[in-house]
Amino acid sequence: MSRYISDFESKMTKLKQDNENELNEMKKVSKKYAFFATLSSSKNNLPANTVVMFDTVSLNEGDAYDGTTGTFTCPEDGLYHFSWTTVSDSGKDFSSVLVANDRKIAVNVVDSDSVSDYMTGTSNVIVRMMKGQKAWIAVQGSDGKHLFKDWNGPPCSMFSGFQL
């Protein structure tokens, strides 16, 4: 009888080890990356091609976004979704572009110069990236005149991204 118990205990120990190894492998495969960042202050008269510093980072799963540089660094090959929203003052424009893989991918235009109200714009893109490549939001052309930080408290200009 003790031989059966010993065999059973041995098989259970091996099964536990196998399950633990499989769980560790699943954790490696299922690691995801996501970030959400907003502005710590409104921005005015930013020069063309300036990186917009979304420097208040409230979510940074995987630590791939750097709020001090405004740059996302791709941690592993794959597809990534990026979204950004900008809000501009009446009579002022704010045009921005997502730069990824050293290419301008998509532009977001908030054209308020001919209206007497605040305007907002949101863009969403999916980009294939390789480990080490970078993505950021930059001022497009000379239209970095005004970017609002918040709307009566909550943030209104933001940058986010996640791995698909």
C-alpha positions as CSV (number, residue, x, y, z in Angstrom):
1,M,0.0,0.0,0.0
2,S,2.8,2.4,0.8
3,R,4.3,1.8,-2.6
4,Y,1.0,3.0,-4.2
5,I,1.0,6.1,-2.0
6,S,4.6,6.9,-2.9
7,D,3.8,6.5,-6.6
8,F,0.8,8.7,-6.3
9,E,2.7,11.4,-4.4
10,S,5.5,11.3,-7.0
11,K,2.9,11.6,-9.9
12,M,1.2,14.5,-8.1
13,T,4.5,16.4,-7.6
14,K,5.3,16.0,-11.3
15,L,1.9,17.1,-12.3
16,K,2.2,20.2,-10.1
17,Q,5.6,21.0,-11.7
18,D,4.2,20.6,-15.2
19,N,1.2,22.8,-14.4
20,E,3.5,25.5,-12.9
21,N,5.7,25.4,-16.0
22,E,2.8,25.6,-18.3
23,L,1.3,28.6,-16.3
24,N,4.7,30.4,-16.5
25,E,4.8,29.9,-20.3
26,M,1.2,31.2,-20.6
27,K,2.1,34.3,-18.7
28,K,5.0,35.0,-21.1
29,V,2.8,34.6,-24.1
30,S,-0.2,36.6,-22.7
31,K,1.8,39.6,-21.6
32,K,0.1,42.7,-22.9
33,Y,1.1,46.3,-23.2
34,A,-1.2,49.3,-22.7
35,F,-0.9,53.0,-21.8
36,F,-3.0,56.0,-21.2
37,A,-1.5,59.5,-20.8
38,T,-2.8,63.1,-20.6
39,L,-1.3,66.6,-20.4
40,S,-0.1,68.1,-17.1
41,S,-0.6,71.6,-18.6
42,S,-2.2,73.2,-21.7
43,K,0.3,73.8,-24.6
44,N,0.7,76.9,-26.7
45,N,2.6,77.8,-29.9
46,L,4.4,74.5,-30.2
47,P,6.8,74.5,-33.2
48,A,6.3,72.1,-36.1
49,N,7.4,68.5,-35.5
50,T,7.6,69.0,-31.7
51,V,6.7,65.8,-29.8
52,V,3.6,66.5,-27.7
53,M,4.4,65.5,-24.1
54,F,1.5,63.6,-22.8
55,D,3.3,63.5,-19.4
56,T,0.6,62.5,-16.9
57,V,0.6,58.7,-17.2
58,S,-2.2,57.0,-15.4
59,L,-1.8,53.5,-17.0
60,N,1.4,52.0,-18.2
61,E,1.0,48.2,-18.4
62,G,4.4,46.8,-19.4
63,D,6.2,50.2,-19.0
64,A,6.5,50.8,-22.7
65,Y,5.4,54.5,-22.7
66,D,7.7,57.2,-21.3
67,G,5.9,60.3,-20.1
68,T,9.2,62.2,-19.9
69,T,9.8,61.9,-23.7
70,G,6.2,61.3,-24.9
71,T,7.4,58.2,-26.7
72,F,6.1,54.6,-26.8
73,T,8.9,52.0,-27.4
74,C,7.6,48.8,-28.9
75,P,8.5,46.0,-26.4
76,E,7.7,43.1,-28.8
77,D,6.8,42.6,-32.5
78,G,3.0,42.9,-33.2
79,L,0.0,45.0,-34.0
80,Y,-0.6,48.0,-31.9
81,H,-3.6,50.3,-31.7
82,F,-3.0,54.0,-30.9
83,S,-5.6,56.7,-30.3
84,W,-5.3,60.4,-29.5
85,T,-7.7,63.2,-28.9
86,T,-6.9,66.9,-29.0
87,V,-9.0,69.9,-28.0
88,S,-8.3,73.4,-29.2
89,D,-9.5,76.9,-28.2
90,S,-11.9,78.9,-30.4
91,G,-10.0,80.7,-33.2
92,K,-7.0,78.4,-32.8
93,D,-5.9,75.2,-34.6
94,F,-4.1,72.2,-33.4
95,S,-2.9,69.6,-36.0
96,S,-1.0,66.5,-34.9
97,V,0.4,63.4,-36.4
98,L,1.2,59.9,-35.1
99,V,4.8,59.1,-36.0
100,A,5.6,55.4,-35.9
101,N,8.5,53.5,-37.4
102,D,9.9,56.9,-38.4
103,R,6.9,57.5,-40.7
104,K,4.0,59.8,-40.4
105,I,1.0,57.4,-40.1
106,A,-2.1,59.6,-39.6
107,V,-3.0,63.2,-39.0
108,N,-5.6,64.6,-36.5
109,V,-6.8,68.1,-37.4
110,V,-8.7,70.4,-35.1
111,D,-9.5,73.4,-37.2
112,S,-11.0,76.1,-34.9
113,D,-9.7,79.2,-36.7
114,S,-13.0,80.1,-38.3
115,V,-15.4,79.2,-35.5
116,S,-16.1,80.7,-32.1
117,D,-16.1,77.5,-30.2
118,Y,-13.8,74.9,-28.9
119,M,-13.1,72.0,-31.3
120,T,-12.0,68.4,-30.7
121,G,-10.5,65.7,-32.9
122,T,-9.8,62.0,-32.4
123,S,-7.8,59.6,-34.5
124,N,-7.4,55.9,-34.2
125,V,-4.8,53.8,-36.1
126,I,-3.4,50.2,-36.1
127,V,0.3,49.9,-36.8
128,R,2.5,46.9,-37.2
129,M,5.6,47.5,-35.1
130,M,8.9,45.7,-34.4
131,K,10.6,45.5,-31.1
132,G,12.5,48.7,-30.4
133,Q,10.6,50.9,-32.8
134,K,9.0,54.1,-31.4
135,A,5.7,55.9,-31.8
136,W,4.7,59.4,-30.6
137,I,2.4,62.3,-31.3
138,A,4.0,65.4,-33.0
139,V,2.8,68.8,-34.1
140,Q,1.9,68.7,-37.8
141,G,3.0,71.7,-39.7
142,S,2.7,75.1,-38.0
143,D,-0.7,74.4,-36.4
144,G,0.4,73.8,-32.8
145,K,-1.3,77.0,-31.6
146,H,-3.3,75.7,-28.6
147,L,-3.9,72.4,-26.9
148,F,-6.2,72.2,-23.9
149,K,-5.3,70.1,-20.9
150,D,-8.7,69.6,-19.4
151,W,-12.4,70.5,-19.7
152,N,-13.6,71.8,-16.3
153,G,-11.4,69.3,-14.4
154,P,-11.2,66.0,-16.3
155,P,-8.5,65.6,-19.0
156,C,-9.6,66.2,-22.6
157,S,-6.4,65.8,-24.6
158,M,-5.0,62.3,-24.4
159,F,-2.8,59.6,-26.0
160,S,-3.3,55.9,-25.5
161,G,-2.2,52.7,-27.1
162,F,-2.3,48.9,-26.6
163,Q,-1.1,45.7,-28.2
164,L,-3.7,43.8,-30.1
